Amino acid sequence: MMKKKKNAILAIRWDSGTPRTLSYMILDADYKYIKKPSKFEFLKTAVFEDSKKRFDEILEEIYAEAEKIDSTVRVHYKTLRLISPYSRQSNKSATHELGKYIDECIGKTFVNCQKVNADLEGGKGLKKFKRLFSALDLYPNESKKAYVHHLWAVALRATPKKWDVGLKKIWRIQNNTSPNGPLPKDKRAEMESFFTNCLNP
């Protein structure tokens, strides 16, 4: 009987703030990089059609990277500030229209695609997420890059109320236990102790 291939995760994040950026990365089922995080900036002064063309080229690159992977690719994507804080009048701005275009294109390009509500823009959730990210020794060379944390939040579908769920899965994998299902009492105690000590140094 053939072993079922595990899913990979493609995380994409569009941020229409300043600067406007699109970032992405691809992880395997054990949360190891298949494609390290990449970030692309879009000039606010750029003509709308030029920005669309640039995005199309980037999306082609992302699609080509995903096609190389010999497993099912699940796409988690987040488009930030697509409506708020724009007023009715500025909803027709080039930045807003570009965000809408990006949102639609991602949804149409990939089959196994999910728009996520990951949002750790600030507050305690983001601080805790960063602290645990570093404690789990996830790619220390990139631990100071803000966009990397936000991209991981998209990949793990982290929210202020459930910011630690994905990180607990990573801990379980690192400690040779199944990422899902009940943990033995000793392992559960070990995990809870690790998280508590990291968050209350």
LUMDREN-64618 format. One record per residue: residue number from 1; residue in one letter; chain; x, y, z of N, C-alpha, C in turn. Coordinates in nm, 2 decimals. Example, Ala and Ser with C-alpha at 12.3 -4.5 7.8 and 13.67 -1.06 7.14 Angstrom:
BEGIN
REC,1,a,A,1.32,-0.57,0.78,1.23,-0.45,0.78,1.32,-0.33,0.78 $
REC,2,s,A,1.28,-0.22,0.71,1.37,-0.11,0.71,1.29,0.00,0.79 $
END
This chain:
BEGIN
REC,1,m,A,0.08,-0.12,0.00,0.00,0.00,0.00,0.09,0.13,0.00 $
REC,2,m,A,0.06,0.22,-0.09,0.14,0.34,-0.10,0.12,0.43,0.01 $
REC,3,k,A,0.22,0.49,0.06,0.21,0.59,0.17,0.15,0.72,0.12 $
REC,4,k,A,0.06,0.77,0.19,-0.01,0.90,0.15,0.09,1.01,0.17 $
REC,5,k,A,0.10,1.09,0.06,0.19,1.21,0.07,0.13,1.32,0.16 $
REC,6,k,A,0.22,1.38,0.24,0.17,1.48,0.33,0.16,1.61,0.26 $
REC,7,n,A,0.08,1.70,0.31,0.06,1.83,0.25,0.17,1.93,0.28 $
REC,8,a,A,0.20,2.01,0.18,0.29,2.13,0.20,0.20,2.25,0.21 $
REC,9,i,A,0.26,2.36,0.27,0.18,2.48,0.29,0.25,2.59,0.22 $
REC,10,l,A,0.17,2.66,0.13,0.22,2.78,0.07,0.15,2.90,0.14 $
REC,11,a,A,0.23,2.99,0.20,0.17,3.10,0.27,0.20,3.23,0.18 $
REC,12,i,A,0.10,3.31,0.16,0.11,3.43,0.08,0.05,3.55,0.16 $
REC,13,r,A,0.12,3.66,0.17,0.06,3.77,0.25,0.08,3.90,0.17 $
REC,14,w,A,-0.03,3.97,0.15,-0.03,4.10,0.08,-0.06,4.21,0.19 $
REC,15,d,A,0.03,4.31,0.19,0.01,4.42,0.29,0.01,4.55,0.21 $
REC,16,s,A,-0.10,4.62,0.22,-0.11,4.75,0.14,-0.07,4.87,0.22 $
REC,17,g,A,0.01,4.84,0.33,0.06,4.95,0.41,0.17,5.02,0.35 $
REC,18,t,A,0.26,5.08,0.43,0.38,5.15,0.37,0.51,5.08,0.42 $
REC,19,p,A,0.59,5.02,0.34,0.56,5.01,0.19,0.46,4.89,0.16 $
REC,20,r,A,0.41,4.90,0.04,0.32,4.79,0.00,0.41,4.67,-0.03 $
REC,21,t,A,0.37,4.55,0.02,0.46,4.43,0.00,0.37,4.31,-0.02 $
REC,22,l,A,0.43,4.22,-0.09,0.38,4.08,-0.11,0.49,3.99,-0.07 $
REC,23,s,A,0.46,3.89,0.02,0.56,3.80,0.07,0.50,3.66,0.06 $
REC,24,y,A,0.59,3.56,0.05,0.55,3.42,0.04,0.66,3.33,0.09 $
REC,25,m,A,0.62,3.20,0.12,0.71,3.10,0.16,0.64,2.97,0.14 $
REC,26,i,A,0.71,2.86,0.14,0.65,2.72,0.13,0.71,2.63,0.23 $
REC,27,l,A,0.63,2.56,0.31,0.67,2.47,0.41,0.63,2.33,0.38 $
REC,28,d,A,0.71,2.24,0.43,0.67,2.10,0.42,0.58,2.06,0.54 $
REC,29,a,A,0.54,1.93,0.54,0.45,1.89,0.65,0.51,1.90,0.79 $
REC,30,d,A,0.64,1.91,0.80,0.71,1.92,0.93,0.75,2.06,0.95 $
REC,31,y,A,0.70,2.15,0.88,0.73,2.30,0.89,0.87,2.33,0.87 $
REC,32,k,A,0.93,2.26,0.78,1.07,2.30,0.73,1.05,2.37,0.60 $
REC,33,y,A,1.14,2.46,0.57,1.13,2.54,0.45,1.16,2.46,0.32 $
REC,34,i,A,1.06,2.47,0.23,1.09,2.42,0.09,1.13,2.54,0.01 $
REC,35,k,A,1.07,2.65,0.04,1.11,2.78,-0.02,1.11,2.89,0.09 $
REC,36,k,A,1.23,2.94,0.12,1.24,3.04,0.22,1.16,3.17,0.19 $
REC,37,p,A,1.13,3.24,0.30,1.05,3.37,0.28,1.11,3.46,0.18 $
REC,38,s,A,1.03,3.51,0.09,1.07,3.62,-0.01,0.97,3.73,0.00 $
REC,39,k,A,1.02,3.85,-0.01,0.93,3.97,0.00,0.96,4.06,-0.12 $
REC,40,f,A,0.85,4.12,-0.18,0.86,4.21,-0.29,0.78,4.34,-0.26 $
REC,41,e,A,0.85,4.45,-0.29,0.79,4.58,-0.26,0.72,4.64,-0.39 $
REC,42,f,A,0.61,4.71,-0.37,0.54,4.78,-0.48,0.54,4.93,-0.45 $
REC,43,l,A,0.60,5.00,-0.54,0.61,5.15,-0.52,0.47,5.21,-0.52 $
REC,44,k,A,0.44,5.30,-0.43,0.31,5.37,-0.42,0.29,5.46,-0.55 $
REC,45,t,A,0.41,5.50,-0.60,0.40,5.59,-0.72,0.38,5.52,-0.85 $
REC,46,a,A,0.39,5.39,-0.85,0.38,5.31,-0.97,0.24,5.32,-1.03 $
REC,47,v,A,0.23,5.32,-1.16,0.11,5.32,-1.24,0.04,5.19,-1.21 $
REC,48,f,A,-0.10,5.19,-1.19,-0.17,5.07,-1.16,-0.14,4.95,-1.25 $
REC,49,e,A,-0.14,4.97,-1.38,-0.12,4.87,-1.47,0.02,4.81,-1.46 $
REC,50,d,A,0.12,4.89,-1.42,0.26,4.84,-1.40,0.26,4.75,-1.27 $
REC,51,s,A,0.19,4.79,-1.17,0.18,4.72,-1.05,0.11,4.58,-1.07 $
REC,52,k,A,0.01,4.58,-1.15,-0.06,4.46,-1.19,0.03,4.36,-1.26 $
REC,53,k,A,0.11,4.42,-1.35,0.20,4.34,-1.43,0.31,4.28,-1.34 $
REC,54,r,A,0.36,4.36,-1.25,0.46,4.31,-1.15,0.40,4.20,-1.07 $
REC,55,f,A,0.28,4.21,-1.02,0.22,4.11,-0.94,0.20,3.98,-1.02 $
REC,56,d,A,0.16,4.00,-1.15,0.14,3.88,-1.23,0.27,3.80,-1.25 $
REC,57,e,A,0.38,3.87,-1.26,0.51,3.81,-1.28,0.55,3.73,-1.15 $
REC,58,i,A,0.52,3.80,-1.03,0.55,3.73,-0.91,0.46,3.61,-0.88 $
REC,59,l,A,0.34,3.62,-0.92,0.25,3.51,-0.90,0.29,3.39,-0.99 $
REC,60,e,A,0.34,3.42,-1.11,0.39,3.31,-1.20,0.51,3.24,-1.13 $
REC,61,e,A,0.59,3.32,-1.06,0.71,3.26,-0.99,0.66,3.17,-0.88 $
REC,62,i,A,0.56,3.22,-0.80,0.51,3.15,-0.69,0.44,3.02,-0.74 $
REC,63,y,A,0.36,3.03,-0.85,0.30,2.91,-0.90,0.40,2.81,-0.95 $
REC,64,a,A,0.50,2.85,-1.01,0.61,2.76,-1.06,0.68,2.69,-0.95 $
REC,65,e,A,0.70,2.76,-0.84,0.76,2.70,-0.72,0.67,2.59,-0.66 $
REC,66,a,A,0.54,2.62,-0.66,0.45,2.53,-0.60,0.43,2.40,-0.69 $
REC,67,e,A,0.44,2.42,-0.82,0.43,2.31,-0.91,0.55,2.21,-0.90 $
REC,68,k,A,0.66,2.25,-0.85,0.78,2.17,-0.84,0.76,2.06,-0.72 $
REC,69,i,A,0.66,2.09,-0.63,0.65,2.01,-0.51,0.57,1.88,-0.54 $
REC,70,d,A,0.63,1.77,-0.49,0.57,1.64,-0.52,0.48,1.60,-0.40 $
REC,71,s,A,0.38,1.69,-0.37,0.28,1.66,-0.27,0.17,1.77,-0.29 $
REC,72,t,A,0.06,1.75,-0.22,-0.05,1.84,-0.23,-0.01,1.97,-0.16 $
REC,73,v,A,-0.03,2.08,-0.23,0.00,2.21,-0.17,-0.13,2.28,-0.12 $
REC,74,r,A,-0.13,2.31,0.01,-0.24,2.39,0.06,-0.20,2.54,0.07 $
REC,75,v,A,-0.28,2.62,0.02,-0.25,2.77,0.01,-0.32,2.84,0.12 $
REC,76,h,A,-0.25,2.91,0.21,-0.31,3.00,0.31,-0.27,3.14,0.27 $
REC,77,y,A,-0.36,3.23,0.25,-0.33,3.36,0.21,-0.41,3.47,0.29 $
REC,78,k,A,-0.34,3.58,0.30,-0.40,3.69,0.37,-0.38,3.82,0.30 $
REC,79,t,A,-0.49,3.90,0.28,-0.47,4.03,0.21,-0.51,4.13,0.32 $
REC,80,l,A,-0.42,4.21,0.36,-0.44,4.31,0.47,-0.49,4.44,0.42 $
REC,81,r,A,-0.58,4.50,0.50,-0.63,4.63,0.48,-0.69,4.65,0.34 $
REC,82,l,A,-0.77,4.55,0.30,-0.83,4.56,0.17,-0.94,4.66,0.16 $
REC,83,i,A,-1.01,4.67,0.27,-1.12,4.77,0.28,-1.08,4.88,0.38 $
REC,84,s,A,-1.07,4.85,0.51,-1.03,4.95,0.61,-0.88,4.97,0.59 $
REC,85,p,A,-0.84,5.10,0.61,-0.91,5.21,0.66,-0.95,5.31,0.55 $
REC,86,y,A,-0.98,5.26,0.43,-1.02,5.34,0.32,-1.16,5.40,0.34 $
REC,87,s,A,-1.18,5.52,0.30,-1.32,5.58,0.30,-1.38,5.54,0.17 $
REC,88,r,A,-1.51,5.57,0.16,-1.58,5.53,0.04,-1.51,5.59,-0.09 $
REC,89,q,A,-1.47,5.71,-0.07,-1.40,5.77,-0.19,-1.27,5.71,-0.22 $
REC,90,s,A,-1.19,5.68,-0.12,-1.06,5.62,-0.15,-1.07,5.47,-0.18 $
REC,91,n,A,-1.18,5.41,-0.17,-1.20,5.27,-0.20,-1.16,5.25,-0.35 $
REC,92,k,A,-1.17,5.35,-0.43,-1.14,5.34,-0.57,-1.00,5.38,-0.60 $
REC,93,s,A,-0.92,5.39,-0.50,-0.77,5.42,-0.52,-0.70,5.30,-0.58 $
REC,94,a,A,-0.59,5.34,-0.64,-0.51,5.23,-0.71,-0.46,5.12,-0.61 $
REC,95,t,A,-0.43,5.16,-0.49,-0.39,5.06,-0.39,-0.50,4.97,-0.36 $
REC,96,h,A,-0.62,5.02,-0.34,-0.73,4.93,-0.31,-0.76,4.84,-0.42 $
REC,97,e,A,-0.76,4.90,-0.55,-0.79,4.81,-0.66,-0.68,4.71,-0.68 $
REC,98,l,A,-0.56,4.74,-0.65,-0.45,4.64,-0.67,-0.47,4.53,-0.56 $
REC,99,g,A,-0.51,4.57,-0.44,-0.54,4.47,-0.34,-0.65,4.37,-0.38 $
REC,100,k,A,-0.76,4.43,-0.44,-0.87,4.35,-0.48,-0.82,4.25,-0.59 $
REC,101,y,A,-0.74,4.30,-0.68,-0.69,4.22,-0.80,-0.61,4.11,-0.74 $
REC,102,i,A,-0.52,4.14,-0.65,-0.43,4.03,-0.59,-0.52,3.93,-0.52 $
REC,103,d,A,-0.62,3.97,-0.45,-0.70,3.88,-0.37,-0.78,3.78,-0.47 $
REC,104,e,A,-0.83,3.84,-0.58,-0.90,3.76,-0.67,-0.81,3.66,-0.75 $
REC,105,c,A,-0.69,3.71,-0.79,-0.60,3.63,-0.86,-0.55,3.51,-0.78 $
REC,106,i,A,-0.52,3.53,-0.66,-0.47,3.42,-0.57,-0.58,3.31,-0.56 $
REC,107,g,A,-0.70,3.36,-0.54,-0.82,3.27,-0.52,-0.85,3.19,-0.65 $
REC,108,k,A,-0.82,3.25,-0.77,-0.85,3.18,-0.89,-0.73,3.09,-0.94 $
REC,109,t,A,-0.61,3.12,-0.90,-0.49,3.05,-0.95,-0.47,2.91,-0.88 $
REC,110,f,A,-0.50,2.91,-0.75,-0.47,2.78,-0.68,-0.60,2.71,-0.64 $
REC,111,v,A,-0.59,2.58,-0.65,-0.71,2.49,-0.63,-0.74,2.48,-0.48 $
REC,112,n,A,-0.64,2.43,-0.41,-0.66,2.41,-0.27,-0.62,2.53,-0.19 $
REC,113,c,A,-0.71,2.63,-0.19,-0.68,2.77,-0.14,-0.77,2.81,-0.03 $
REC,114,q,A,-0.72,2.87,0.07,-0.80,2.92,0.18,-0.75,3.06,0.23 $
REC,115,k,A,-0.85,3.15,0.23,-0.82,3.28,0.28,-0.83,3.27,0.43 $
REC,116,v,A,-0.73,3.31,0.50,-0.72,3.30,0.65,-0.74,3.43,0.72 $
REC,117,n,A,-0.78,3.42,0.84,-0.80,3.54,0.92,-0.69,3.57,1.01 $
REC,118,a,A,-0.57,3.51,0.98,-0.46,3.53,1.07,-0.43,3.68,1.09 $
REC,119,d,A,-0.42,3.73,1.21,-0.40,3.87,1.24,-0.33,3.89,1.37 $
REC,120,l,A,-0.20,3.91,1.36,-0.12,3.94,1.48,-0.05,4.07,1.46 $
REC,121,e,A,-0.13,4.17,1.42,-0.07,4.30,1.38,0.00,4.36,1.50 $
REC,122,g,A,-0.05,4.34,1.62,0.01,4.40,1.74,-0.05,4.34,1.86 $
REC,123,g,A,-0.01,4.39,1.98,-0.06,4.34,2.11,0.01,4.22,2.16 $
REC,124,k,A,-0.05,4.16,2.26,0.02,4.05,2.33,0.03,3.92,2.24 $
REC,125,g,A,-0.06,3.90,2.15,-0.06,3.78,2.06,0.07,3.78,1.98 $
REC,126,l,A,0.11,3.89,1.92,0.23,3.90,1.84,0.35,3.88,1.92 $
REC,127,k,A,0.36,3.95,2.04,0.47,3.94,2.12,0.50,3.79,2.17 $
REC,128,k,A,0.39,3.72,2.20,0.40,3.58,2.25,0.44,3.50,2.13 $
REC,129,f,A,0.39,3.52,2.01,0.42,3.44,1.89,0.57,3.46,1.86 $
REC,130,k,A,0.62,3.58,1.87,0.76,3.60,1.84,0.85,3.53,1.94 $
REC,131,r,A,0.81,3.54,2.07,0.89,3.48,2.17,0.90,3.33,2.15 $
REC,132,l,A,0.79,3.26,2.13,0.78,3.12,2.11,0.85,3.08,1.98 $
REC,133,f,A,0.84,3.16,1.87,0.91,3.14,1.75,1.06,3.13,1.77 $
REC,134,s,A,1.11,3.22,1.85,1.25,3.22,1.88,1.29,3.10,1.97 $
REC,135,a,A,1.21,3.07,2.07,1.24,2.96,2.16,1.24,2.83,2.10 $
REC,136,l,A,1.15,2.81,1.99,1.15,2.68,1.92,1.27,2.67,1.82 $
REC,137,d,A,1.35,2.78,1.82,1.47,2.78,1.73,1.43,2.77,1.59 $
REC,138,l,A,1.32,2.83,1.55,1.28,2.83,1.41,1.36,2.94,1.33 $
REC,139,y,A,1.46,2.89,1.26,1.53,2.98,1.17,1.58,3.11,1.24 $
REC,140,p,A,1.68,3.10,1.33,1.73,3.21,1.41,1.78,3.33,1.33 $
REC,141,n,A,1.83,3.30,1.21,1.88,3.41,1.12,1.77,3.50,1.07 $
REC,142,e,A,1.64,3.46,1.08,1.53,3.54,1.03,1.44,3.58,1.15 $
REC,143,s,A,1.47,3.55,1.27,1.38,3.58,1.38,1.36,3.72,1.41 $
REC,144,k,A,1.44,3.81,1.35,1.42,3.95,1.37,1.35,4.02,1.26 $
REC,145,k,A,1.31,3.95,1.16,1.24,4.01,1.04,1.09,4.00,1.07 $
REC,146,a,A,1.03,4.12,1.08,0.89,4.13,1.12,0.80,4.05,1.01 $
REC,147,y,A,0.83,4.07,0.89,0.74,4.01,0.79,0.75,3.86,0.79 $
REC,148,v,A,0.86,3.80,0.84,0.87,3.66,0.85,0.77,3.60,0.96 $
REC,149,h,A,0.76,3.68,1.07,0.67,3.64,1.18,0.52,3.64,1.12 $
REC,150,h,A,0.49,3.75,1.05,0.36,3.76,1.00,0.33,3.65,0.90 $
REC,151,l,A,0.42,3.62,0.82,0.41,3.51,0.72,0.38,3.38,0.78 $
REC,152,w,A,0.46,3.35,0.89,0.44,3.23,0.97,0.30,3.23,1.03 $
REC,153,a,A,0.26,3.34,1.08,0.12,3.35,1.13,0.02,3.31,1.03 $
REC,154,v,A,0.04,3.35,0.91,-0.06,3.31,0.80,-0.05,3.16,0.78 $
REC,155,a,A,0.07,3.11,0.77,0.09,2.96,0.75,0.02,2.88,0.85 $
REC,156,l,A,0.04,2.93,0.98,-0.02,2.85,1.09,-0.16,2.90,1.13 $
REC,157,r,A,-0.22,2.99,1.05,-0.35,3.04,1.08,-0.37,3.09,1.22 $
REC,158,a,A,-0.27,3.17,1.26,-0.27,3.22,1.40,-0.36,3.34,1.42 $
REC,159,t,A,-0.43,3.34,1.53,-0.51,3.46,1.56,-0.48,3.50,1.70 $
REC,160,p,A,-0.53,3.61,1.75,-0.50,3.65,1.89,-0.55,3.55,1.99 $
REC,161,k,A,-0.66,3.48,1.96,-0.71,3.38,2.05,-0.65,3.24,2.04 $
REC,162,k,A,-0.60,3.22,1.92,-0.54,3.08,1.89,-0.40,3.10,1.83 $
REC,163,w,A,-0.32,3.19,1.88,-0.19,3.22,1.83,-0.09,3.10,1.85 $
REC,164,d,A,-0.12,3.01,1.95,-0.02,2.91,1.98,-0.05,2.77,1.93 $
REC,165,v,A,-0.16,2.75,1.86,-0.20,2.62,1.82,-0.09,2.56,1.72 $
REC,166,g,A,-0.06,2.64,1.62,0.04,2.59,1.52,0.18,2.57,1.59 $
REC,167,l,A,0.22,2.66,1.68,0.35,2.64,1.74,0.35,2.52,1.83 $
REC,168,k,A,0.24,2.48,1.89,0.24,2.36,1.97,0.25,2.24,1.88 $
REC,169,k,A,0.20,2.24,1.76,0.22,2.13,1.66,0.37,2.12,1.63 $
REC,170,i,A,0.44,2.23,1.61,0.58,2.23,1.58,0.66,2.17,1.70 $
REC,171,w,A,0.62,2.21,1.82,0.69,2.16,1.94,0.67,2.00,1.94 $
REC,172,r,A,0.56,1.96,1.91,0.53,1.81,1.91,0.61,1.74,1.81 $
REC,173,i,A,0.62,1.80,1.69,0.71,1.74,1.59,0.85,1.74,1.63 $
REC,174,q,A,0.90,1.85,1.68,1.04,1.86,1.73,1.07,1.76,1.84 $
REC,175,n,A,0.97,1.72,1.92,0.99,1.63,2.03,0.93,1.48,1.99 $
REC,176,n,A,0.93,1.46,1.86,0.90,1.32,1.81,0.77,1.27,1.86 $
REC,177,t,A,0.67,1.35,1.86,0.53,1.31,1.89,0.44,1.35,1.77 $
REC,178,s,A,0.33,1.29,1.76,0.23,1.32,1.65,0.19,1.47,1.67 $
REC,179,p,A,0.17,1.55,1.56,0.13,1.68,1.57,-0.02,1.70,1.61 $
REC,180,n,A,-0.09,1.59,1.60,-0.23,1.59,1.63,-0.27,1.48,1.73 $
REC,181,g,A,-0.38,1.49,1.80,-0.43,1.39,1.89,-0.38,1.41,2.03 $
REC,182,p,A,-0.42,1.33,2.13,-0.39,1.35,2.27,-0.24,1.32,2.29 $
REC,183,l,A,-0.18,1.39,2.39,-0.04,1.36,2.43,-0.04,1.28,2.55 $
REC,184,p,A,0.06,1.20,2.57,0.08,1.13,2.70,0.10,1.24,2.81 $
REC,185,k,A,0.06,1.21,2.93,0.06,1.30,3.04,0.20,1.37,3.06 $
REC,186,d,A,0.30,1.29,3.05,0.44,1.34,3.08,0.48,1.44,2.97 $
REC,187,k,A,0.44,1.41,2.84,0.47,1.50,2.73,0.39,1.62,2.74 $
REC,188,r,A,0.27,1.61,2.77,0.18,1.73,2.79,0.24,1.82,2.89 $
REC,189,a,A,0.28,1.77,3.01,0.34,1.85,3.11,0.47,1.91,3.07 $
REC,190,e,A,0.54,1.84,2.99,0.67,1.89,2.94,0.64,2.01,2.84 $
REC,191,m,A,0.54,1.99,2.76,0.51,2.10,2.66,0.46,2.22,2.73 $
REC,192,e,A,0.37,2.20,2.83,0.31,2.32,2.90,0.42,2.39,2.98 $
REC,193,s,A,0.51,2.32,3.04,0.62,2.38,3.11,0.71,2.46,3.02 $
REC,194,f,A,0.74,2.41,2.90,0.82,2.48,2.80,0.75,2.61,2.76 $
REC,195,f,A,0.63,2.61,2.73,0.55,2.73,2.69,0.55,2.83,2.80 $
REC,196,t,A,0.52,2.78,2.92,0.51,2.87,3.04,0.64,2.94,3.06 $
REC,197,n,A,0.75,2.86,3.06,0.88,2.92,3.09,0.92,3.02,2.98 $
REC,198,c,A,0.89,2.99,2.86,0.92,3.09,2.75,0.85,3.22,2.76 $
REC,199,l,A,0.72,3.21,2.80,0.64,3.33,2.81,0.66,3.40,2.94 $
REC,200,n,A,0.71,3.34,3.04,0.74,3.40,3.17,0.88,3.38,3.21 $
REC,201,p,A,0.98,3.44,3.14,1.12,3.42,3.16,1.16,3.48,3.30 $
END
